[in-house]
Amino acid sequence: MSRPIRWGILAPGKIAKKFAEAVRALPDGELVAVGSRAAERAAEFAAAHGIPRAYGSYVELAADPDVQAVYVASPHVGHADHACLCLEAGKAVLCEKPMSVNAAGVRRMRDCARANGRFLMEAMWTRFLPVTAGVRRWLAEGVIGEPRAAIIDFGFRCGWNPASRLLNPELAGGGLLDVGVYTLGYAAMVFGPAEEATGFAHLGETGVDEQASMSLRYPGGKLASIFCSVRTSTPHTARICGTEGSIFVEHFWNAPKAILTRPGKEPEILEQAHEINGFEYEIREVHRCLAAGLIESPDLPVAESLATAETMDQLRAQWQLVFPMER
Ligand SMILES: NC(=O)c1ccc[n+]([C@@H]2O[C@H](COP(=O)([O-])OP(=O)(O)OC[C@H]3O[C@@H](n4cnc5c(N)ncnc54)[C@H](OP(=O)(O)O)[C@@H]3O)[C@@H](O)[C@H]2O)c1
């Protein structure tokens, strides 16, 4: 058996814990290093997750010659710099969503990955979940005919903390970049890149979009109706409507269950619990791509992350939502 992929974690925050749990449970992955802006946080995370090396800077992590792949788990505003730091050091990068704050950031990351011949993928874990894979199979088989419309929402109510990454403009807060990216990514999975996007957003006290309602148009008159929020809870469902049936996905981002409904036929149900915590599927995809010598995942190419970032730029331009680091 070949050696496990040796992972480093950049920024040991909340989501990095989940990633660490998944890698530790996989036989073909190994956590070898963690880097934090503070040595004590790196050491604490390393001790909690059985990681042999802890660094008090991201630069030191990127310079570790034993690290093959880095999971970038800093807030959105850091993604482009941190991913490029690692790519330039010859590492493969799995970067948390959204790939970057804007399309310019994603282009910089794409160019950096290509210039260094290194793997880059957005950590859009939803895309690799077994139920999502089943939905994609249904769509490819044409079981609902031609998909014509999608209705997708992802809203939750975070606590009121203006300094938090969800509400702080300095950290590119707001619903669109935090959870809207899932809804837009799901619609892109069904229809491909959007031709046009429009919508309303409510910019709250901190100036970021607390909630937004959007309409997207795709080639051939296909349409998506999308809602996202960090201040209003919604059911988190995706419904894909085709000429011969529809697919309903419960908690589509976590995808425990999908139901296929067609006139005159019994509904079909796809249901699967995660083997570990749901992150194992995107991690396996990275392992598979690295073993095959790929620098992008065919199931989530960088061009797709870029198209979603361009759509988000288009929407934010309409809302006149410019983050401080973009001025
Ligand atoms: N896939 C998912 O399900 C999922 C879920 C939640 C979040 N995410 C994504 O993961 C990323 C991190 O989210 P999180 O919830 O884990 O955030 P978090 O708990 O705040 O952790 C982020 C970490 O980034 C580091 N960091 C670097 N620059 C920072 C800055 N300027 N301000 C604050 N922290 C900074 C900090 O670690 P050190 O200072 O120790 O280096 C911090 O612990 C976000 O891009 C988010 O969209 C993904």
The ligand as a Gaussian input file, in Angstrom:
#p B3LYP/6-31G(d) Opt

LIG

0 1
 N      -17.028000      23.430000       5.168000
 C      -17.766000      23.833000       6.192000
 O      -18.722000      23.193000       6.607000
 C      -17.409000      25.113000       6.881000
 C      -18.030000      25.420000       8.082000
 C      -17.626000      26.562000       8.753000
 C      -16.689000      27.386000       8.188000
 N      -16.134000      27.083000       6.981000
 C      -15.130000      27.974000       6.379000
 O      -13.904000      27.798000       7.065000
 C      -13.252000      29.046000       7.249000
 C      -12.974000      29.228000       8.744000
 O      -14.178000      29.206000       9.461000
 P      -14.232000      28.820000      11.027000
 O      -15.659000      28.830000      11.385000
 O      -13.411000      27.622000      11.317000
 O      -13.545000      30.131000      11.626000
 P      -12.800000      30.315000      13.024000
 O      -13.268000      29.321000      14.030000
 O      -12.863000      31.757000      13.328000
 O      -11.293000      29.903000      12.662000
 C      -10.545000      30.545000      11.729000
 C       -9.087000      30.518000      12.172000
 O       -8.353000      31.297000      11.233000
 C       -7.246000      31.905000      11.879000
 N       -7.200000      33.299000      11.427000
 C       -6.330000      33.782000      10.520000
 N       -6.546000      35.079000      10.308000
 C       -7.576000      35.432000      11.093000
 C       -8.242000      36.660000      11.325000
 N       -7.884000      37.765000      10.696000
 N       -9.249000      36.672000      12.185000
 C       -9.631000      35.557000      12.818000
 N       -9.038000      34.356000      12.645000
 C       -8.002000      34.313000      11.795000
 C       -7.429000      31.716000      13.365000
 O       -6.499000      30.726000      13.757000
 P       -5.010000      31.119000      14.237000
 O       -5.006000      32.565000      14.608000
 O       -4.793000      30.212000      15.392000
 O       -4.099000      30.838000      13.098000
 C       -8.822000      31.136000      13.520000
 O       -8.917000      30.185000      14.532000
 C      -14.169000      30.117000       6.658000
 O      -13.705000      30.497000       5.377000
 C      -15.520000      29.425000       6.529000
 O      -16.279000      29.841000       5.399000
 C      -16.474000      25.951000       6.338000

